[in-house]
Amino acid sequence: MLPIIVSIILGYLIGSVPFGLVLTRLAGLGDIRKIGSGNIGTTNVLRTGHKGLALMTLLLDAFKAAVIALICAYCFGRELGFLAGFMAVIGHNYPIWLKFKGGKGVASTLGLMLIMTPLVGIVTCLTWLVVALIWHYSSLSALVALVVAPIIAGIRGDHAAAITYILLALLSYYRHHANISRLIHGTESKISFHKKVS
């Protein structure tokens, strides 16, 4: 029972670190929650025009879920690695430090996938990238990519991964409910890969 509790607590606390908010404040950009979508994740940091900060946010948000999943998998077993990674995504979405108002967990989810199931993670990332390059909607890219992940894991017979990724996909769809509404009505904001750094 203790390993389960440790995995849950450590996963949540590590996931709660709001790197997007920390990095933008250190860069003198103020509170990222007051611009764009108000989100603390990569897409909203990208809207500041600072691609370097957006990339750092992406990597750190992915890293926090990956590293705690890897540590717990090594110490307690693969299933608890998935549990810790799942809780890191929960922490990112509902961080205790920000009154439980966080991001949408896509980068952290991808980090978990890449460290625990590299092939699934790579295919999921490529799916995100292809959809983003074609339609320029970060939300749509995430929604499509996160459906692909559990399908691939299931085909490979990795039940622990498939169950985890189904739960994360459902969580992501819930977190993206406003984006889904905007996509349906054609009012969702697009992302640009060519925006100049201000």
C-alpha positions in Angstrom: 0.0 0.0 0.0 2.8 2.4 0.8 4.3 2.3 -2.7 0.9 3.2 -4.1 0.5 6.2 -1.8 4.0 7.4 -2.5 3.4 7.1 -6.3 0.2 9.1 -6.0 1.6 11.9 -3.8 4.9 12.3 -5.6 3.3 12.2 -9.0 0.7 14.8 -8.0 3.2 17.2 -6.4 5.7 17.0 -9.2 3.0 17.4 -11.8 1.7 20.5 -9.9 4.9 22.5 -10.7 3.6 25.2 -13.2 6.6 25.6 -15.4 4.8 27.8 -18.0 3.9 30.3 -15.3 7.4 30.2 -13.7 9.3 30.6 -17.0 7.2 33.5 -18.3 7.5 35.3 -15.0 11.3 34.9 -15.0 11.3 36.2 -18.5 9.5 39.4 -17.3 6.3 38.6 -19.2 4.0 38.8 -16.2 1.3 36.3 -15.4 0.6 34.0 -18.4 -2.9 33.4 -17.0 -3.8 36.9 -18.0 -3.1 36.6 -21.7 -4.6 34.4 -24.5 -6.5 31.4 -23.2 -5.3 32.0 -19.6 -3.7 28.6 -19.7 -0.3 27.8 -18.1 0.7 25.4 -20.9 2.8 25.4 -24.0 0.2 26.7 -26.4 -0.5 29.8 -24.4 3.2 30.5 -23.8 3.7 30.2 -27.6 1.1 33.0 -28.0 3.5 35.4 -26.3 5.7 35.0 -29.3 8.6 33.6 -27.4 9.1 30.2 -29.1 12.1 29.4 -26.8 10.0 29.7 -23.7 7.2 27.7 -25.3 9.7 24.9 -26.1 11.1 25.0 -22.6 7.6 24.8 -21.2 6.8 21.8 -23.4 10.0 20.0 -22.5 9.7 20.6 -18.7 6.0 19.8 -18.6 6.7 16.5 -20.4 9.8 15.8 -18.3 8.1 16.1 -15.0 5.6 13.4 -15.8 8.3 11.2 -17.5 10.8 11.4 -14.6 8.4 10.6 -11.8 6.9 7.7 -13.9 10.4 6.4 -14.5 11.4 6.7 -10.9 8.3 5.0 -9.6 8.4 2.3 -12.3 12.0 1.5 -11.3 11.3 1.5 -7.6 7.8 0.0 -7.4 7.1 -1.6 -10.7 5.7 -0.6 -14.1 2.0 -0.3 -13.1 2.9 2.2 -10.4 5.0 4.1 -12.9 1.9 4.6 -14.9 0.0 5.6 -11.8 2.6 8.2 -10.9 2.6 9.6 -14.4 -1.2 9.7 -14.4 -1.1 11.6 -11.2 1.5 14.0 -12.6 -1.0 14.9 -15.3 -3.7 15.4 -12.7 -1.3 17.7 -10.8 -0.6 19.7 -13.9 -4.3 20.1 -14.6 -5.2 20.8 -11.0 -2.1 22.2 -9.2 -2.3 22.7 -5.5 -0.1 25.8 -5.9 -2.6 27.6 -8.2 -5.8 26.8 -6.4 -6.3 23.8 -8.6 -6.5 25.9 -11.8 -3.9 24.5 -14.2 -3.3 23.4 -17.8 -4.7 20.6 -19.9 -2.0 18.1 -19.5 -1.1 17.3 -23.1 2.7 17.8 -22.8 2.8 15.8 -19.5 0.7 13.0 -21.1 3.1 12.9 -24.0 6.1 12.8 -21.6 4.6 9.8 -19.8 4.0 8.0 -23.1 7.5 8.6 -24.4 9.2 7.3 -21.3 6.9 4.3 -20.6 5.9 3.3 -24.2 8.4 5.0 -26.6 6.8 3.7 -29.8 3.3 4.8 -28.7 4.7 8.2 -27.6 6.5 8.8 -30.9 3.5 7.9 -33.0 1.3 10.1 -30.8 3.7 13.1 -31.1 3.9 12.6 -34.9 0.1 12.5 -35.1 -0.1 15.8 -33.1 2.5 17.4 -35.4 0.8 16.3 -38.6 -2.6 17.5 -37.5 -1.2 20.8 -36.2 0.7 21.5 -39.5 -2.4 20.8 -41.6 -5.1 22.6 -39.5 -3.1 24.8 -37.1 -5.3 23.9 -34.1 -3.4 22.8 -31.0 -6.6 21.5 -29.4 -7.6 19.5 -32.4 -4.1 18.0 -32.7 -4.2 16.9 -29.0 -7.7 15.4 -29.3 -6.8 13.4 -32.3 -3.4 12.3 -31.0 -4.8 11.2 -27.7 -7.3 8.9 -29.3 -4.6 7.2 -31.3 -2.4 6.4 -28.3 -4.7 3.9 -26.5 -5.5 2.2 -29.8 -1.9 1.5 -30.5 -1.2 0.4 -26.9 -4.2 -1.9 -27.1 -3.1 -3.4 -30.5 0.3 -4.1 -28.9 -1.4 -5.9 -26.0 -0.1 -3.4 -23.4 -3.2 -3.3 -21.2 -1.7 -1.1 -18.4 -0.7 1.5 -21.0 -4.0 1.2 -22.9 -6.1 1.7 -19.7 -3.9 4.7 -18.6 -4.1 6.3 -22.0 -7.9 5.9 -22.2 -8.3 7.6 -18.9 -5.9 10.4 -19.9 -7.8 10.8 -23.2 -11.1 11.2 -21.4 -9.5 13.7 -19.0 -8.1 15.7 -21.9 -11.5 15.7 -23.7 -13.1 17.0 -20.5 -10.4 19.7 -20.1 -10.9 20.7 -23.8 -14.7 21.0 -23.7 -14.5 24.7 -24.3 -12.1 24.2 -27.2 -14.4 21.5 -28.7 -17.3 24.0 -28.6 -15.1 26.6 -30.4 -13.9 24.1 -33.0 -17.6 23.2 -33.7 -18.5 26.9 -34.1 -15.3 27.8 -36.0 -14.1 30.3 -33.4 -11.1 28.3 -32.0 -7.8 30.2 -32.1 -5.1 28.8 -34.4 -1.4 28.5 -33.6 1.3 29.8 -35.9 4.7 28.2 -36.4 6.0 31.3 -38.0 5.3 34.0 -35.4 8.2 36.3 -34.8 9.8 36.6 -31.4 8.9 39.9 -29.9 
